[in-house]
């Protein structure tokens, strides 16, 4: 019954959010929200820009790359000199060069992959001044990139796509900061720790032992961690610890926050292009895939754990509870895991390495589909739009007409850019996975042998390539090989998709609208939903199926049954 009410209340809350947050975000990026104009204007003057100074897609992309490069440099510098900076009550030293680079890239790309224990590696200054700052700006960059593509469909014969600095500022001031502040108050009110007092030491007089308990400014970091689909936690155990996720309400709120913006952006898309039906069509495609993997994940985790059964515990009435929080149970944990991996969040309230083989399949599968159901903040929308463009192209070929989407003709240039964006992630993930299993430095990473060990390696590169950040905990990722290879994976997975998206937005904005005719292929109905889902399954499923066959599928079959 608890799981039913969790799903029901989430559905109602997200339905309301889809309509109102989606409409509000459209107003923000259309320039119709001004209540912080007194704060915006001085910042624009300092940057030497204004909302009237729009950019071509190339200048927009250059601004985005410059901003990202400076952000990476500052994050890397802070981590390297944190031992000399304030707010370091544990007197933690500098983070190693390879780990600093990996972590800087991770938070820059909205991945939040953590090859370290936060409470034993990062000072308060690093957590707040470097990592939490990136948890605000990296999702904002993803959202504004998606807005460029949306403007490509909504504008006619335009040489510009907006202004990066203006879009970024408005996204931060009007969307991320206010919502994260309110959510942070709820987290802290429920018991999430928020302090600069340092660690607490508890002495057990009876047994003569002492325990040091890590504390810090956790609560407000938790809010943006989920809202921005970041996933990087202050503590090593992430949302499985009561210090980050203290109650059932915060667990529900975490799931709600990480789904809210990605789902709502489909309404923003429909509002900005003047067709809510088109936004709803993308939403339905997202829900079909999300519901499928949620069904697989919850069913798999409600089954007994075969390793526990082999140890003699045959009766497991509560399902697979190994590695799970008893506060949340198997089904709610599966919901959290699927929601976290279907977005680019990657936060966890359990050990994903302890999931049953097909439960792990559900987590991996959602990422392999390109994280489009609903995907990350911005990245989910622009990736499913790339899939929709490919679907339109295929549909146009079927009826013998020039493909059109929202009145914009999809020609050779557009389909090449969409194809490049869609294939960038699978190419880098499979290449690096192949290298890892071929060399000693890669094979030394997984804790387990056999198919599960392969799954740990595959999961690591799929997670980083999709800018997700979750992991099968059995992988030892804090090595030179995994730090450098992972950083390359994250950069290609982010900018290898984002740059083609910006170019596509510019190409579409320059086109005029072609009036719909009797033979126009409909892109706002059930048939198109099926076509988009089919393209996503083919691109993700067929590309990764051989790798999945060597990991979760063969592991499940080794237990004598497929499901």
C-alpha positions as CSV (number, residue, x, y, z in Angstrom):
1,X,0.0,0.0,0.0
2,X,2.9,2.4,0.8
3,X,4.3,1.9,-2.7
4,X,0.9,2.5,-4.3
5,X,0.5,5.8,-2.4
6,X,4.0,6.9,-3.3
7,X,3.3,6.3,-7.0
8,X,-0.1,8.0,-6.8
9,X,1.1,11.1,-5.0
10,X,4.1,11.4,-7.3
11,X,1.8,11.2,-10.3
12,X,-0.5,13.9,-9.1
13,X,2.4,16.2,-8.0
14,X,4.2,15.8,-11.2
15,X,1.1,16.3,-13.3
16,X,0.5,19.7,-11.6
17,X,4.2,20.5,-11.9
18,X,4.3,19.6,-15.6
19,X,1.6,22.2,-16.3
20,X,2.6,25.1,-14.1
21,X,6.4,24.7,-13.8
22,X,6.6,24.0,-17.5
23,X,4.6,27.2,-18.3
24,X,6.7,29.2,-15.9
25,X,10.0,28.1,-17.4
26,X,8.6,29.1,-20.9
27,X,7.9,32.5,-19.5
28,X,11.4,32.8,-18.0
29,X,13.1,32.0,-21.3
30,X,10.7,34.1,-23.3
31,X,11.8,37.1,-21.1
32,X,8.4,37.6,-19.5
33,X,9.6,37.2,-15.9
34,X,11.4,40.2,-14.5
35,X,10.9,40.4,-10.7
36,X,14.7,40.2,-10.1
37,X,15.5,42.7,-12.8
38,X,17.3,44.9,-10.3
39,X,19.7,41.9,-9.8
40,X,20.0,40.9,-13.4
41,X,20.8,44.3,-14.9
42,X,24.1,45.0,-13.0
43,X,25.3,41.5,-13.8
44,X,24.6,42.0,-17.5
45,X,26.5,45.3,-17.4
46,X,29.5,43.6,-15.8
47,X,29.4,40.9,-18.5
48,X,29.1,43.5,-21.2
49,X,25.9,42.1,-22.6
50,X,22.1,42.5,-22.4
51,X,18.9,40.6,-23.4
52,X,18.9,42.6,-26.7
53,X,22.3,41.4,-27.7
54,X,21.5,37.9,-29.1
55,X,24.1,35.5,-30.4
56,X,24.4,33.1,-33.3
57,X,24.7,29.5,-32.4
58,X,28.4,29.6,-32.9
59,X,28.9,32.5,-30.5
60,X,26.5,30.9,-28.1
61,X,28.5,27.7,-28.2
62,X,31.8,29.6,-27.7
63,X,30.3,31.3,-24.7
64,X,29.2,28.0,-23.3
65,X,32.6,26.4,-23.8
66,X,34.5,29.4,-22.3
67,X,32.2,29.3,-19.2
68,X,32.6,25.6,-18.9
69,X,36.4,25.8,-19.2
70,X,36.7,28.5,-16.6
71,X,34.4,26.5,-14.3
72,X,36.5,23.4,-14.7
73,X,39.7,25.4,-14.0
74,X,38.3,27.0,-10.8
75,X,37.0,23.7,-9.5
76,X,40.3,21.9,-10.2
77,X,42.2,24.8,-8.5
78,X,40.1,24.7,-5.3
79,X,40.5,21.0,-4.9
80,X,44.2,21.1,-5.4
81,X,44.8,23.8,-2.8
82,X,42.0,23.0,-0.4
83,X,44.5,22.3,2.4
84,X,45.3,26.0,2.4
85,X,41.7,27.3,2.2
86,X,39.3,28.0,5.1
87,X,36.4,25.9,6.3
88,X,38.5,22.8,6.6
89,X,37.9,21.6,10.2
90,X,39.3,18.2,9.5
91,X,42.5,19.7,8.0
92,X,42.1,17.6,4.8
93,X,45.0,18.0,2.3
94,X,45.0,18.6,-1.4
95,X,43.1,16.2,-3.7
96,X,45.4,14.3,-6.1
97,X,45.7,15.7,-9.6
98,X,44.0,12.8,-11.4
99,X,41.1,12.8,-8.9
100,X,40.8,16.6,-9.0
101,X,40.6,16.5,-12.8
102,X,38.0,13.7,-12.7
103,X,35.9,15.4,-10.1
104,X,36.1,18.7,-11.8
105,X,34.9,17.2,-15.1
106,X,32.3,15.2,-13.3
107,X,30.6,18.1,-11.6
108,X,31.1,20.4,-14.7
109,X,29.2,17.9,-16.9
110,X,26.3,17.3,-14.5
111,X,27.6,13.8,-13.9
112,X,28.6,14.0,-10.2
113,X,30.5,10.7,-10.5
114,X,32.4,10.4,-7.2
115,X,35.4,8.2,-7.0
116,X,36.0,9.3,-3.4
117,X,34.4,9.4,0.0
118,X,33.1,12.9,0.4
119,X,33.5,13.2,4.1
120,X,37.1,12.0,4.1
121,X,38.3,13.8,0.9
122,X,36.5,17.2,0.5
123,X,36.7,20.2,2.9
124,X,33.6,22.2,3.6
125,X,35.0,24.9,1.3
126,X,35.4,22.5,-1.5
127,X,31.9,21.0,-1.0
128,X,30.3,24.4,-1.0
129,X,32.5,26.7,-3.1
130,X,33.3,24.2,-5.8
131,X,31.0,21.2,-5.9
132,X,27.7,22.8,-4.8
133,X,28.3,25.8,-7.1
134,X,28.7,23.4,-10.0
135,X,25.5,21.6,-9.0
136,X,23.7,24.9,-9.8
137,X,25.5,26.0,-13.0
138,X,25.9,22.6,-14.7
139,X,22.1,21.8,-14.9
140,X,21.5,25.4,-15.9
141,X,23.9,24.9,-18.9
142,X,22.0,21.8,-19.9
143,X,18.6,23.6,-19.7
144,X,19.8,26.6,-21.8
145,X,21.2,24.2,-24.4
146,X,17.8,22.6,-24.7
147,X,16.2,26.0,-25.0
148,X,18.4,26.8,-28.0
149,X,17.0,23.7,-29.8
150,X,13.5,24.7,-28.8
151,X,14.0,28.2,-30.3
152,X,15.3,26.5,-33.4
153,X,11.8,25.1,-33.9
154,X,9.9,28.2,-32.7
155,X,11.8,30.9,-34.7
156,X,11.6,31.6,-38.4
157,X,14.5,32.8,-40.6
158,X,16.5,33.8,-37.6
159,X,20.2,34.1,-37.5
160,X,20.3,34.1,-33.6
161,X,19.2,31.7,-30.9
162,X,19.4,33.8,-27.8
163,X,22.1,35.0,-25.4
164,X,24.0,32.4,-23.3
165,X,24.8,34.7,-20.5
166,X,21.2,36.0,-20.2
167,X,19.7,32.5,-20.4
168,X,22.1,31.1,-17.8
169,X,21.4,34.0,-15.4
170,X,17.6,33.7,-15.7
171,X,17.8,29.9,-15.3
172,X,19.7,30.3,-12.1
173,X,17.8,33.3,-10.6
174,X,14.3,32.3,-11.5
175,X,14.3,28.5,-11.5
176,X,17.1,26.7,-9.7
177,X,17.9,29.0,-6.8
178,X,14.3,29.6,-5.6
179,X,13.1,26.0,-5.8
180,X,16.4,24.6,-4.3
181,X,16.1,27.1,-1.4
182,X,12.5,26.0,-0.5
183,X,13.4,22.3,-0.9
184,X,16.5,22.8,1.3
185,X,14.4,24.2,4.1
186,X,12.2,21.1,3.9
187,X,15.3,18.8,4.0
188,X,16.8,20.6,7.0
189,X,13.4,20.7,8.7
190,X,13.1,17.0,8.4
191,X,16.5,16.4,10.0
192,X,19.1,16.6,7.2
193,X,22.3,17.9,8.8
194,X,23.3,21.5,8.1
195,X,26.3,22.8,10.1
196,X,29.8,24.1,9.9
197,X,30.7,22.8,13.4
198,X,32.9,20.0,12.1
199,X,32.8,16.3,13.1
200,X,31.2,15.0,16.3
201,X,33.0,12.5,18.5
202,X,30.9,10.1,20.6
203,X,32.6,8.2,23.4
204,X,31.2,4.9,24.6
205,X,32.3,4.7,28.2
206,X,30.9,1.2,28.7
207,X,33.0,-0.3,25.9
208,X,35.9,2.2,26.0
209,X,35.7,3.2,22.3
210,X,35.1,6.4,20.5
211,X,33.3,7.1,17.1
212,X,33.8,10.1,14.9
213,X,30.7,11.1,13.0
214,X,31.0,13.3,9.9
215,X,28.8,16.3,9.6
216,X,28.6,19.4,7.4
217,X,26.5,21.7,5.3
218,X,24.5,18.8,3.9
219,X,20.8,19.7,3.8
220,X,20.9,22.5,1.2
221,X,23.4,20.6,-1.0
222,X,20.9,17.7,-1.0
223,X,18.2,19.9,-2.5
224,X,20.1,21.0,-5.5
225,X,21.6,17.6,-5.8
226,X,18.2,16.2,-6.7
227,X,16.6,19.2,-8.3
228,X,19.5,19.7,-10.8
229,X,19.7,15.9,-11.5
230,X,23.2,16.1,-10.1
231,X,23.3,13.2,-7.7
232,X,26.6,14.0,-6.0
233,X,26.2,13.6,-2.2
234,X,28.1,15.2,0.7
235,X,28.6,11.8,2.3
236,X,29.9,8.6,0.7
237,X,26.7,6.7,1.4
238,X,24.7,9.4,-0.5
239,X,20.9,9.2,0.1
240,X,21.2,5.9,2.0
241,X,22.3,7.8,5.1
242,X,19.8,9.6,7.4
243,X,22.0,12.7,7.4
244,X,21.2,13.3,3.8
245,X,17.8,11.5,3.5
246,X,16.3,11.4,7.0
247,X,12.6,10.5,6.5
248,X,10.1,8.9,4.1
249,X,9.1,12.5,3.1
250,X,12.6,13.4,2.1
251,X,12.9,10.2,0.1
252,X,9.6,11.0,-1.7
253,X,10.8,14.6,-2.2
254,X,14.1,13.4,-3.7
255,X,12.3,11.4,-6.3
256,X,9.9,14.2,-7.0
257,X,12.6,16.8,-7.4
258,X,14.8,14.8,-9.7
259,X,11.8,14.1,-12.0
260,X,10.2,17.6,-11.9
261,X,12.2,19.7,-14.3
262,X,13.0,17.0,-16.9
263,X,9.3,16.1,-17.2
264,X,8.1,19.8,-17.1
265,X,10.5,20.8,-19.9
266,X,8.3,18.9,-22.3
267,X,5.5,21.4,-21.5
268,X,8.0,24.2,-21.8
269,X,8.8,22.9,-25.3
270,X,5.1,22.7,-26.3
271,X,4.4,26.2,-25.0
272,X,7.4,27.8,-26.7
273,X,6.7,26.1,-30.1
274,X,3.0,26.9,-29.9
275,X,1.8,23.2,-29.7
276,X,1.2,21.7,-26.3
277,X,0.2,18.4,-28.1
278,X,3.8,18.1,-29.4
279,X,5.1,18.5,-25.8
280,X,2.6,15.9,-24.5
281,X,3.6,13.5,-27.3
282,X,7.2,13.6,-26.0
283,X,6.0,13.2,-22.5
284,X,4.0,10.1,-23.3
285,X,7.1,8.6,-25.1
286,X,9.1,9.2,-21.9
287,X,6.4,7.7,-19.7
288,X,6.2,4.5,-21.8
289,X,9.9,3.9,-21.4
290,X,10.0,4.9,-17.7
291,X,7.1,2.7,-16.9
292,X,8.6,-0.3,-18.6
293,X,11.9,-0.1,-16.7
294,X,10.1,0.7,-13.5
295,X,8.0,-2.5,-13.9
296,X,11.1,-4.6,-14.6
297,X,13.1,-3.0,-11.7
298,X,10.4,-3.3,-9.1
299,X,9.5,-6.9,-10.1
300,X,13.1,-8.0,-10.1
301,X,13.8,-6.5,-6.7
302,X,10.7,-8.0,-5.1
303,X,12.2,-11.4,-5.9
304,X,14.6,-13.3,-3.6
305,X,18.3,-12.6,-3.9
306,X,19.8,-15.7,-5.4
307,X,23.1,-15.2,-3.5
308,X,21.2,-15.1,-0.2
309,X,19.2,-18.1,-1.2
310,X,22.4,-20.0,-2.0
311,X,23.5,-19.2,1.5
312,X,20.6,-21.1,2.9
313,X,18.0,-18.3,3.4
314,X,15.3,-19.5,1.0
315,X,12.4,-17.6,2.5
316,X,12.7,-13.9,1.6
317,X,9.2,-12.5,1.9
318,X,10.2,-8.9,1.6
319,X,12.2,-9.4,-1.6
320,X,15.8,-8.6,-2.2
321,X,16.7,-6.5,0.9
322,X,20.5,-7.1,0.7
323,X,22.2,-3.7,0.4
324,X,18.9,-1.8,0.9
325,X,17.6,0.6,3.6
326,X,15.0,-1.1,5.7
327,X,13.3,2.3,6.0
328,X,12.3,2.2,2.4
329,X,12.0,-1.4,1.3
330,X,12.6,-3.1,-2.0
331,X,9.9,-1.5,-4.2
332,X,10.4,2.1,-3.1
333,X,14.2,1.6,-3.5
334,X,13.7,0.3,-7.0
335,X,11.5,3.4,-7.8
336,X,14.3,5.6,-6.5
337,X,16.9,3.8,-8.5
338,X,15.0,3.7,-11.8
339,X,14.1,7.4,-11.4
340,X,17.7,8.3,-10.6
341,X,19.1,6.4,-13.6
342,X,16.3,7.4,-16.0
343,X,17.4,11.0,-15.3
344,X,21.0,12.0,-15.1
345,X,20.9,12.2,-11.3
346,X,22.7,9.0,-10.2
347,X,21.9,9.5,-6.5
348,X,21.2,6.3,-4.5
349,X,19.3,5.3,-1.4
350,X,20.7,1.7,-1.6
351,X,23.6,-0.2,-3.0
352,X,23.0,-0.7,-6.7
353,X,25.7,-3.3,-6.8
354,X,23.4,-5.5,-4.6
355,X,20.4,-5.3,-7.0
356,X,19.3,-8.6,-8.6
357,X,20.7,-9.1,-12.1
358,X,17.5,-7.9,-13.8
359,X,17.2,-5.1,-11.3
360,X,20.6,-4.0,-12.5
361,X,19.4,-4.4,-16.0
362,X,16.6,-1.9,-15.4
363,X,19.1,0.6,-14.1
364,X,21.6,0.1,-17.0
365,X,18.9,-0.1,-19.6
366,X,17.5,3.3,-18.9
367,X,20.9,4.9,-19.3
368,X,21.6,3.0,-22.4
369,X,18.5,4.4,-24.1
370,X,20.2,7.8,-23.8
371,X,18.5,8.9,-20.6
372,X,15.4,10.3,-22.3
373,X,12.7,9.1,-19.9
374,X,12.8,11.9,-18.8
375,X,16.6,12.4,-18.8
376,X,18.5,15.1,-17.1
377,X,17.8,18.8,-16.8
378,X,17.8,19.9,-20.4
379,X,19.8,16.9,-21.6
380,X,16.7,14.7,-21.5
381,X,14.7,17.1,-23.7
382,X,17.3,17.8,-26.3
383,X,18.2,14.1,-26.6
384,X,14.7,13.0,-27.1
385,X,14.3,15.8,-29.7
386,X,17.3,14.3,-31.5
387,X,15.5,10.9,-31.4
388,X,12.3,12.6,-32.6
389,X,14.1,14.1,-35.6
390,X,15.5,10.7,-36.6
391,X,11.9,9.3,-36.2
392,X,10.6,12.0,-38.4
393,X,13.2,11.3,-41.0
394,X,12.3,7.6,-41.0
395,X,8.6,8.4,-41.1
396,X,9.1,10.8,-44.0
397,X,10.9,8.0,-46.0
398,X,8.0,5.7,-45.3
399,X,5.5,8.0,-46.9
400,X,7.8,9.4,-49.6
401,X,7.8,13.0,-48.4
402,X,10.5,15.4,-47.2
403,X,10.5,15.0,-43.4
404,X,9.1,17.9,-41.4
405,X,8.9,18.5,-37.7
406,X,6.9,21.5,-36.5
407,X,7.0,22.9,-40.0
408,X,10.8,22.7,-40.3
409,X,12.2,20.5,-43.0
410,X,14.6,17.9,-41.8
411,X,17.3,17.7,-44.5
412,X,20.8,16.2,-44.8
413,X,22.4,18.7,-42.5
414,X,19.9,18.3,-39.7
415,X,19.9,14.5,-39.8
416,X,23.7,14.4,-39.8
417,X,23.8,16.6,-36.7
418,X,21.1,14.5,-35.0
419,X,22.9,11.3,-35.8
420,X,26.1,12.6,-34.5
421,X,24.5,13.7,-31.2
422,X,22.8,10.3,-30.8
423,X,25.9,8.2,-31.6
424,X,28.5,10.2,-29.6
425,X,27.6,8.5,-26.3
426,X,27.4,4.8,-27.4
427,X,30.7,5.2,-29.4
428,X,32.7,6.5,-26.5
429,X,31.1,4.2,-23.9
430,X,31.7,1.0,-25.9
431,X,35.2,2.0,-26.9
432,X,36.3,2.7,-23.3
433,X,34.6,-0.4,-22.0
434,X,36.5,-2.5,-24.7
435,X,39.8,-0.9,-23.6
436,X,39.1,-1.5,-19.9
437,X,38.4,-5.2,-20.3
438,X,41.5,-5.6,-22.5
439,X,44.2,-4.1,-20.2
440,X,45.3,-4.9,-16.7
441,X,44.5,-1.4,-15.3
442,X,40.9,-1.8,-16.4
443,X,40.5,-5.4,-15.2
444,X,41.9,-4.5,-11.8
445,X,38.9,-2.3,-11.1
446,X,36.0,-4.6,-10.5
447,X,35.6,-6.4,-7.2
448,X,33.8,-9.3,-8.7
449,X,34.8,-11.8,-11.4
450,X,32.7,-13.1,-14.3
451,X,29.6,-11.4,-15.7
452,X,29.0,-9.2,-12.7
453,X,32.5,-7.9,-12.8
454,X,32.0,-7.0,-16.5
455,X,28.7,-5.3,-15.5
456,X,30.6,-3.2,-13.0
457,X,33.0,-2.0,-15.7
458,X,30.2,-1.5,-18.2
459,X,28.0,0.3,-15.7
460,X,30.8,2.7,-14.8
461,X,31.3,3.9,-18.4
462,X,27.6,3.9,-19.3
463,X,26.9,6.0,-16.2
464,X,29.7,8.5,-17.0
465,X,29.0,8.6,-20.7
466,X,25.4,9.5,-19.9
467,X,26.5,12.0,-17.3
468,X,24.6,10.0,-14.7
469,X,27.1,9.3,-11.9
470,X,25.6,6.3,-10.2
471,X,27.8,3.2,-9.9
472,X,28.0,-0.5,-9.0
473,X,30.0,0.0,-5.9
474,X,32.2,-3.0,-6.6
475,X,34.3,-0.9,-9.0
476,X,37.5,0.6,-7.6
477,X,37.4,3.8,-9.7
478,X,40.0,6.0,-7.9
479,X,42.9,4.9,-10.1
480,X,44.8,6.8,-12.7
481,X,43.2,4.8,-15.5
482,X,39.6,5.1,-14.4
483,X,40.0,8.8,-13.4
484,X,41.4,9.8,-16.8
485,X,39.2,7.4,-18.9
486,X,36.2,8.4,-17.0
487,X,36.9,12.1,-17.5
488,X,37.1,11.6,-21.3
489,X,33.9,9.6,-21.2
490,X,32.1,12.4,-19.3
491,X,33.4,15.2,-21.6
492,X,32.4,13.4,-24.8
493,X,29.1,12.3,-23.3
494,X,28.3,15.9,-22.5
495,X,29.8,18.1,-25.2
496,X,29.8,15.5,-27.9
497,X,26.0,15.8,-27.8
498,X,25.5,19.4,-26.7
499,X,27.5,21.0,-29.5
500,X,25.6,19.2,-32.3
501,X,22.4,20.2,-30.5
502,X,23.4,23.9,-30.6
503,X,24.4,23.6,-34.2
504,X,21.0,22.0,-35.0
505,X,19.2,24.7,-33.1
506,X,21.0,27.3,-35.3
507,X,20.2,25.5,-38.5
508,X,16.5,25.1,-37.7
509,X,16.2,28.7,-36.5
510,X,17.4,29.9,-39.9
511,X,14.7,27.9,-41.7
512,X,11.2,29.2,-42.5
513,X,8.1,27.2,-41.7
514,X,6.6,25.0,-44.3
515,X,2.8,24.9,-44.2
516,X,1.3,21.6,-43.3
517,X,-0.5,19.7,-46.1
518,X,-2.6,16.7,-46.6
519,X,0.4,14.4,-46.9
520,X,2.3,15.9,-43.9
521,X,3.4,13.2,-41.5
522,X,1.7,13.8,-38.1
523,X,4.1,14.2,-35.2
524,X,1.6,14.7,-32.4
525,X,-0.3,11.5,-32.2
526,X,0.0,7.9,-30.8
527,X,1.6,6.5,-33.9
528,X,4.5,9.0,-33.6
529,X,4.9,8.1,-29.9
530,X,5.4,4.5,-31.0
531,X,7.8,5.5,-33.7
532,X,9.9,7.6,-31.3
533,X,9.9,4.8,-28.7
534,X,10.9,2.4,-31.4
535,X,13.9,4.6,-32.5
536,X,15.0,4.9,-28.9
537,X,14.8,1.2,-28.4
538,X,16.6,0.4,-31.6
539,X,19.4,3.0,-31.1
540,X,19.9,2.1,-27.4
541,X,18.8,-1.5,-27.3
542,X,20.6,-2.8,-30.4
543,X,23.7,-0.8,-29.9
544,X,24.2,-2.1,-26.3
545,X,22.5,-5.5,-26.5
546,X,25.7,-7.5,-27.1
547,X,27.3,-5.8,-24.0
548,X,24.2,-6.4,-21.9
549,X,24.3,-10.0,-23.0
550,X,27.7,-10.4,-21.5
551,X,26.7,-8.8,-18.2
552,X,23.3,-8.8,-16.5
553,X,21.6,-11.1,-19.0
554,X,24.1,-14.0,-18.7
555,X,24.3,-13.4,-15.0
556,X,20.6,-13.9,-14.7
557,X,20.6,-17.0,-16.9
558,X,23.3,-18.5,-14.7
559,X,20.7,-18.6,-11.9
560,X,18.6,-21.0,-14.0
561,X,15.9,-18.6,-15.1
562,X,15.5,-15.4,-17.1
563,X,13.0,-13.8,-14.7
